Amino acid sequence: MKKINKKSLVKAALLMLAVVLVAGVFGCKKTVIQYGDVDQTLTKDDLLIKGTIKFTENNASNTEADSLAPKAIVAAFERAYPGTKVVYEEAASSSYATRISSGDIGDVFWGDASDLHNYHTNHNALMPLDSYIKPLDIDLGEVYTGAIDIGKIDGRLYMAPRNIGEHILVYNKDILSEAGLDMDNTQALPWDTFKSMCKQMTKFGDDGVLTQVGASLKVWWHPIFQVFFRGYGGKWIDSVEHRVTIADSTEVMQGVNELFDGLREAWIYPEDIAGSIKGELGEKYKGISNTYSQACFKNFGDLSWTVSYGTAYDALSIDWDFCPFPALPTHTVSTGATGYLVYNRTTNPDTAAAFALFFLTEDGQRAYHGQTGGNVPLVKSLAHEDFWHEQGTVWSGKNYDAFVSYADQTQPTNVVTMAPQEVADLFSTSAMQNLFISVLNGNMDVFTAFSQLQTKANEKWSTIMD
């Protein structure tokens, strides 16, 4: 038998490996990063808005009804741009990171503020859209800035928001009437007026337990606590100097203490965490078992909540409506938004950008928000039209103007829009719930709690490279 030469075997194996690698290189689809830089002298007609793109939507409810809004804007876009084709697909957002890594994500896909920063920072997956604004004749002056700001990173627009999520209140009109009080629900009540009304409507039984409360608020939630952080002119976070300044700011702490005073006086009920409060204060809170019937005001976060809240009130035969969030001395309104991102490996960048930015046009907004699954338009010209006012439901006559009542005073509610994700995580829902519970249980005072949080945040921020 002929002796096998080991060196020959090694050479053959290396040759085979080289062949496989070369074949792999030539067999893979070449990807080119799109930087979204467009000549500002171009017009819409100069752009290559044609051909096919894929649109990946996150239908969280997994219902046909909630797919009507995205499908409607697809149809409107194809009418506005003949020669284009948008292939619509639905996929859970939990799969997006994997699909981005494999190159399988849509040319345009859904995202929220955290997704935006994650896909940009950790995946280098997003194409900026701002260079397309002028060539596409989009008037940003007609778009609410609070929504647009959520889509920006370092001044550049990476997410085209689909809606504006101004945080408001829903209120029990029966409690208000029984107290002999009235209010103009088209205007934000001044904070001192709101506080006085809430105290008047707060009631205790002979045992000192609450039987009715002025306001039930998710005080630990970003849209709520930041209103108080900003409420007296303070600046609690500095994106330029990379610092959190809660305890260091007299004005910020004034707002914080105002919130905790309301909680201790029990005319503010800490929704969702009241059951974790011990001692005398916890005993007072135990009297509230149904905030729909026992609280005059409740915070209301999004138009999509209308069905669940409306159904709860109606089941109790309670007359209810919407009103703006009260105005502290420095009046700001928290807002959220989700939107659409363009994959920077798309082979059809002009069409993908045009489709994402179609959400900033009147035609796109009317198509999307005129359907079940739509929300609140972010284009000013559509603010007071009724096509998005839950038409066809028993709630169509409610005060939907509250959702756009102070849209020019909105500020993003997502901490990640102001600080890196690692810092924002320190202000997560669970972290803030634990902080409020600890303070209300007397484990530490307000100043100490926020001093410690500030220190943690600044230590974390100092370790993060730009």
Secondary structure, DSSP 8 states (H G I E B T S, - for coil): -----HHHHHHHHHHHHHHHHHHHHHHS-----------TT--GGGS---EEEEEEE--TT--SGGGHHHHHHHHHHHHHSTTEEEEEEE--GGGHHHHHHHT-S-SEEEE-HHHHHHHHHTT--B---GGGTTTTT--GGGB-HHHHHHTEETTEE-EEE---EE-EEEEEHHHHHHTT----TTS--BHHHHHHHHHHH-EE-TTS-EEEEEEEE-TTSHHHHHHHHHTTS---EETTTTEE-STT-HHHHHHHHHHHHHHHTTSEEETTTGGG--HHHHHHHTT-S-HHHHEEEEEE--GGGHHHHHHHHHHTT--EEEEE--B-SS--EEEE--EEEEBTT-S-HHHHHHHHHGGGSHHHHHHHHTSTT-----BGGGTT-STTS-TTSTTTTS-GGGGGTTGGGEEE--GGGTS-HHHHGGG-HHHHHHHHHHHHTTSS-HHHHHHHHHHHHHHHHHTS--
